[in-house]
Amino acid sequence: MKVLVSGASGFIGSALCDALLVRGDTVVGLTRDPKRARSTNPGVKWHPWEPLLERPPAAAFEGVDGVINLLGEKINQRWTAEAKERIMESRRTGTHNLIGTIAGLERKPKVLVNGSAIGYYGNRGEAIVDESTESGEGFDAEVVREWEKAAHEIDGTGVRLVIVRSGHVLDPRGGFLEAQLTPFKLGVGGPLAGGAQYVSWIHVSDEVGLLLWVLGNEKVSGVLNLTAPNPVTNKVFSKALGKALGRPAMVPVPGLTVDLMFGKEFGKILRGGQRVVPRRALDLGYEFEHPDLDEALSDLF
């Protein structure tokens, strides 16, 4: 296939591009900084794009069979007014502009796989959540609703749409796991804000595997949760990570400390969680390579 990826220089996008290139696909990337992007992954054919200011160039889509849109400002930061605007508009406006180009193409790609997140569901406590669960409350849920609303602008064009709500992707090079490595390696890691909240995780290999699977499976459309089948509490996750690193995981991080580090609004998100299951992926036949947390962390370390 010839696949266009937005967000191709992020840690998930980079892993995805590598997997596409390994299997022999042609990969096109959209980036604000083509020079830097070419130095990190010369196998990708890069095109410049300022997602908040303009539509991507139609030339980038020539011969493209599928598009994977992973564009978005990182959400794990202190939520200042400026940061919240970047988080929202990078997804809402960026996706709107991306689809604006696709809709105007004479030869359109067959499929758009649009990123999303389990933040859609808000804080759900111990309740088991699947794709049929309604959206929750909070800024993170609002962002995801707007992101998915923008993705649905592709409806009516004949392009198959798959929306993938990703959980916490486990990869030491970025995201949820990278942020915890330093304290755990120093022996001062432990449960966050009591540790009762659920962590819906997924190994990076399954994240990429599912993206490739939905890209090429014409029977898959609509919303899918990209999480492993066995979510765990933060306390269990912390213990498993400490075990994988050969370090203790006995130093709890109080909720007040979380608020001081990240601000009250984002701190509230970290103290909450979702017990998400990938019901549709399982029903449609995807087989997880790493369904067990201990094995998944052992594979990564």
N, C-alpha and C positions, 0 to 999 in steps of 0.2 A: 504494500500500500504506500501511498504518499500521504503523510499525516502532518498537519499543521498544529503546533502546540504553542499556546500563549501561556506565559509563566514558565517558559522552558528553562530558565536559568535558576529557578528555585530548587530546593533540595528534592522535592517530589518530581518536579518537571525534569530535572537533570537525570534522575534515576529512570524515569519513563523514556526520555530520549535515548539513553544508553541502551535500554531494552529494545526499543524500536530499531535502532541501528544494528544491534547484534543479530536480530532476526532478518535483516536485509531490507528493511523499509527505508524509504526516503523521508527525511524529517526536515520540516521548515519551522523556524522559530521566529516569533515576534519579540522584539526587545527594544528598550529605550536606548541601550548602549551596545550597538553591534560590535564595536572593536573589542570591548571586554568580553562579550559573549563568545566571539570567535576564538578568543584565547582559552576559554574554559572548555568549549566543545566545538572543535573545528569540523566535526562531522555533520553539524547542523547547518542548513542554508538559512542564514539570518536576514531578516528584514527589519528596518527601523520602524518604530511605532510609538507615538505618545498617546496612550489609551484614553486619557481624560480630555484630550484636545481635538482628536481627529479619528476618523475611521482608518483601519489598517489598509494598506495598498492592495488593490484588487490583484495586482501581479503576484502577490505572495500566495494566492489561492489557485494559481494555474495548475491544473491537473491534480488537485488535492482531493483525496477520497474521503477523508475524515478530519474533523477538527476536535481537539481536546483543549478546553478553556480552563486553565488553572490560575488565571491572573487574580491577584489580590494582595493588598498590603497586609503584613503579618498582624494577627489579632492579639498575640500574646505580648502586649506592651501596656504601659500606663495610658488609660483612656482620657487624654486631654481632649478638648474640643477639636483641636486641629487633627489629632490622631484619629478621632472618630469619623471626621469627614473623609480622611484618606482611606480608612478602612471601608467605609460605605461606598464612596464614589469609585474607588478602584474596581469594585465589583459591579456596582449598578451601571455607572456610565461606561466603564470599560467593556462590559458585556453588551450593552446597548450599541456601542460603536462597532464592535466586532460583528454583531448580527446585521447591522446596517450594511456592511460590505457584503456579507454572505447573501442577503436577500436580493441584492442587485446583480449578482453573478448570473451569467447566462448558463454556465455549467456549475451547478452547486455541488458541494460535498454531499455524500450520502448520509452522514451522521454528524451530529454535534454532541460531544460528551462534555457536559458543563459541571464544573466543580461546585460543591456546596459543602455543608458541614452539619454535624449532629447538634451544633448549637441551635439549630432550628427548633429543637424540642424543648429548650429551656431546662431548668432544674427539675428533675423528675423523681428524685429520691430513689427508692427501691423498686419502683414500678418498671416492669419490662416494657420497652419501647420498640415498636417496629415501624415500617413505612406508613402504616395507616394512622399512626398517632398524630394528633393535631399539633400545630405550632404552639410554642410556649411564650413566656414573657421575657423581657429584657432586651438590651441593645443587640446582643449577639443573635437572638432569634429574629429581631427586626432586620438586621443586615442580611441574614440568609433568606428571609422571605423576599426582600427586594432583589437579591441576586437571582433567585429562582424566577421571580416575576419577569426580570429582564431576559432570562434565558427563554422564556415562553414566547418572546417576540418572534422566535423562529417558527412558531406554529403557523400552519397554512402554506408553508413554502415547499413542502414535500421532503424536508430534511428530518430524519429520525432524531429525536431528542432523548438523551439519557441524562438525568441529573443524579450525581453521585454525592451523597452526604458522607463525607469522610469523618472518621473518628481520630483518635490520637495515633498518628503514624509513628511507629517505632523505628528510628534510624539514628545512630549516634552522631550523624553529621548534621542534624537539624531538628527543629521542632520540640515537641514535648519531652523527648528523651534527652536530647542534648542539654537542655536547660537544667536537668537534674544530675548530670554526671559529676560535676565538680564537687558538690557537697557529699555525694555518696562515695566518691573515690577518696575523699578526705576523712571518711568515717563519721560524718555529721549529718547524714541523710536520714530521713524518716517520714512517717505519715504526715500528711498535710491537713491541718485544721481538724484533727481528730481521726481522719482517715476513713470515715464511714461512707463517703461519697463514692459513687461508682466511676470507674475509668473504662471507657469503651475504646479499646486499643486495636491496632492492626499492624502486623509486620510489614515493613516497606515492600517486601517481595510480593505479598498478597495485595497491597494497595496497587502496585504496578500491574500485577497479574489480573486483577479485576478490571482495571482501566483498559488493558489490552483485550480482555474477554468481552466487555460490553462494546468496545469499538468494532469488533469483528462479528458479533453475534446479532444478526438481523432480527431475531425474535425478542431482543431485549429493548425496552423503551420505558419511559417514565422514571420514577424515583427508585434508587437503590441505596441502602445503607452500606457503606464500606467500613465495616468493623468485623473483628474476629467473632466467632460464635460464642465466646466465653468471656464476657466482661467481668471484671473483678473490682473489689473495693480498693480505694487508695492505700489502705493499710496492707492488703494482700499484695498489691503491686509493689509497694515499697519493700516489703520483705523479699519478694522475688528478685527485685533489682539488686538489693544488697547481696543476696545469695549468688547471683550471676557475676557480680564484681568481686566477690570474696571479701565483702566489707559488712560491718554491722549496719543495721537500719533501725536504730533505737532512739534517734533524736527527733522527737515530734516538732513540727513547725506550727505554732499556735495561729489561730485565725487572725489575731490582731497583727502578728508579724506579716502575714500575707497582705493585709490591708495597707500596712506601712510601706511594703515593698512595691506593690502594684497599684495602689489606690483602692478606695472602697468599692468602686463599681466593678472593676475587673477582678478584684479580690473576691467579691461575692460569687463571680462565675467560677473561680478556682475552688471555692469552698462548696460549690454545688457539683452536680454531675448528672449523667444519664446512663441508664442500664440498657444499652442499645443492642439489638440483635439484627443480623443481616438476613431477615426472613426471605426476602425476594431472591437474593443471590442463591441461597440454599435451595429454595423451591425451584429455581430455574436451572440448577445443576452445577453451580460452581463448587469446586472442591478446594478447600483451603489447604495451603502448604504448611501453615503454622497456626493451627487452631488453639494450641496450648501455650499459656504465657511462659512457663518455665522453659519449655523447649525453644520458644521464639527468642527469648533473651539469651539463652545459651548459644543459639545460632549467631546472634549479633556480636557476642563477646567471646 
